[in-house]
């Protein structure tokens, strides 16, 4: 299957889950062809819009990426993650397109980085840090300082600290501020994990503590 055919199949699949697509399909409008043109124009326009310092991307280089849904895995395309706009930017035969975090996407692997999509309240792409019955994911953050034409100061993107969340198997993500809140998310093993947190003096307020608690919980589940 060519890159274009695979790409069209992918877009068609995503559009089939869209209420707007379903409504337009009733009147015979070829929506996914229209959206391909619209997205390509928007991406190309944004790239040359303004000069800026820093970068809105996790990596400026486009790397080979694989997109997977629950049932399908598409052939790799060059892709990079735009943190500032929370969208994937990718190329198909010289044309540039944008991919939003559709909940039907199971994962996107870009080089060594893996991204998943939150299914509900905290919609968006999240970088997968630890995978299991419970997963740890990170929301990447970039701030934009607007350009100042009067002072001749260009816009500047600045990477901020990542924010960590616990992702449940249903794809929902939760920010936990303390061990009590963390234990409330667990469907089982609350007592065991609570004792472990106390014995090891672990906190979910730091990355290593959160990783340790999630890893321990997953090990308990795997042992059963």
N, C-alpha and C positions, 0 to 999 in steps of 0.2 A: 504494500500500500504506500503511495507517495505521501510526502509530507503534507501537501495541500489536501488530499483526500482525508487523511487522518485528522487534520486540523478542522476541516469542515464537519466531519463526523462528531468531533469533540464539541464544537460550537453548537451544532444541532442538538446534541444531547443536553447541553446546559440550557439552551433556549426552551427545550421541551418542558423544563421544570418551571418556567417563568410564567406567572399569571398574565403578564403583558403579551407574551408570545401566544398563549392560548386564546386570548381575546382577539388578537389581530388575525390569528389563523382562521377564525370563523369568517372573516371577510376576504380571505385569500391573499393577504399581504405577505410578500416574501421577506419576513422580518430579519431572519439571520443574515441574509445578504446585505441588507441595509445597515445592520449593526456592524458588520465587518468593515464597511467603508467608513462609517462614523468613527469607530474606535481607531482605525488606522490614521485618520486625519487628526484626531485629538492627540494621539501619541506623538505624531511627527511634529505637530505645532508646539507642544509643550517642551520638546527637547531643545529647540532653538529660540525659545521665547526670551530668556534673559540670561545674562552672565551671573554666576554665583560662585561663592567660595564653599568649600566642603562638598558634601554629596548627600543626596536623598536616598542613595542606594546602600544596601548591605555590602554589595560588591559592585564596583563600576563595570567590571567585565561581565559579558553575557556568557554563562556557562551552560553546558548541556543539562537539560532538566527533563524529568519524566513526571507527567501528571497522571494520577490514578483516581478513579471513582470506585464505588463498591464493586462494580462488575467489569470495568474496562481499564486498560492501561495503554496509554498512547505513546507513540514513538517519540523519542527525545527531540526537543527543540531548544535553541539558544534562549536563555531566560535570565532575568535578574529581578530582585525584589526591591520595589520602591517603598521604603519604609514610610516616608512622609505621606504618600497618598494611599498606602496600604493596598497595593495592587502589584500584580506580576506583569512585567513588560517582556515581550518575547518577539522573535522574528520567525516568519515563515516565508521562504523564498524572497528575501529582501524587503518584505513589508513588515512593519512594526505594529503590534497589537497589544491591547491591555486586557488583563484578566482579573476580574474582581473575585473576592473570596466567597464563591458560591458554596452553600452548605453541602451540595452533592459531591464536591471534591473531597476525596478521602485523604490524599496527601500529595505534596509536590516535593520531589527531591531535586535540589539544585546543587550540583557538586556534592559536597559533604554535608550540606545543610538540608534538613527536612522540615517542611511546613505543613501544618494541619489547619483546618478551618473550624472555628467555634460555631456551634449550631444554633445558639440562642442569644441570650442577652448581650454578651460581649462579642458581637459579630466582628470577624476579621481574620487575618492570617496570623498564626502563632508559630514560633520556632519550637520544634520538639526537642526537649532536653533529656527526658527520660520517659520511656514507653512501657506500659504495663496495664494491669487492671486499673490502676491509677497512673496518670501520666503527669509530668511536670512540663509546662510550656512557658515560653517567654514572649511577652509583647514587646517588640522592639520600638524604640521611640527616637524620633528626630525632630528637633525644633528648627523653625525657620525664622531668622531675623530678616525682616523686609529690607529691601534696598532703599537707600536714602539718596535720591537724585541730587538734592541740593548740596550735600556734602561729598558726593561722589563715592559713596560707600556701597559696594555691591551687596546683594542678598547673601546670607550665609546659612548653610545647614550645619547643625551641631548635633552629634550623637549624644543621647542621654542614657542614663542607666536603664537596663532592661527591667521590666516588671514581671514577676513570676506568679504563675497561677497553677492550680491543680485542675486537671481535666479528667472528667468522669468518662466512662465508656460510652455514654450517650452523646458525647461531644460538647457538653456544657463545661464552661470554665468558671472557677470560683477563686476569688482572692481571699486567702486566709491570713488573719492578722495575729492569731494565737493558736496554741495547741488545742484548746477547747473547740474553737471553730473548725479546726482541721478534723478532729475526731467526729464532729457532727456530720461530716460528709461521708464517713465510712459506713457502708452497709453492714459490716460485721467487723470483728477483731478490734473493737474499740478499746476494750480493757487491756488487751495485750500491747497494743500500740501506745496507749496511755502510760503503761508501766515502763515501756522501753524509753519513751520520751523523758520520763522522770529519772530513770536510772542513768541515762546517758546525758542528762541535762541538755536536751535538744530544744531548739526553738525554730519555729517556722518563719521567724523574722529575718533569717539569713538563708542564702541559697544552699549552703552545705547542710544545714539542719533540715531544710525541707526535703532535699534529695535523700538524706538518710532515713527520714520517716517514711517517705513514699516507697523507698527501696525495701524497707523492713516490712511494710504492709504487703507489698507485692510478694515478698518471699513467704509470708504466712499463707497467702492465698494459694500460691503455687505448691506449697507443701501438703495441702488438703486434697 
